[in-house]
Amino acid sequence: MSSLGYNVSVFRLPSSVMDTWPACVEMHALDLSQDPPVKHVARVVEGEGGDYRCACLLAELVGIDLKDD
């Protein structure tokens, strides 16, 4: 995604102290070519595929087709 002009950030969020939400991975893709910049966000709960699944979701959000033809 970086090669397409997106700034990509990865955040690892721990579960809450009171266990009201589980640990997760969140990725942001920021398109700075737009005014104002457009942010796409993907979040995956720990145990649901982790970094790879989150990256795939984010890619789909920015318009990348991951299907093999």
Secondary structure in CASP SS format (residue, H / E / C, confidence):
PFRMAT SS
TARGET T0000
AUTHOR 0000-0000-0000
METHOD secondary structure of the structure
MODEL  1
M C 1.00
S H 1.00
S H 1.00
L H 1.00
G C 1.00
Y E 1.00
N E 1.00
V E 1.00
S E 1.00
V E 1.00
F E 1.00
R E 1.00
L E 1.00
P C 1.00
S C 1.00
S C 1.00
V C 1.00
M C 1.00
D C 1.00
T C 1.00
W C 1.00
P C 1.00
A C 1.00
C E 1.00
V E 1.00
E E 1.00
M E 1.00
H E 1.00
A E 1.00
L E 1.00
D E 1.00
L C 1.00
S C 1.00
Q C 1.00
D C 1.00
P C 1.00
P C 1.00
V E 1.00
K E 1.00
H E 1.00
V E 1.00
A E 1.00
R E 1.00
V E 1.00
V E 1.00
E C 1.00
G C 1.00
E C 1.00
G C 1.00
G H 1.00
D H 1.00
Y H 1.00
R H 1.00
C H 1.00
A H 1.00
C H 1.00
L H 1.00
L H 1.00
A H 1.00
E H 1.00
L H 1.00
V C 1.00
G C 1.00
I C 1.00
D C 1.00
L C 1.00
K C 1.00
D C 1.00
D C 1.00
END
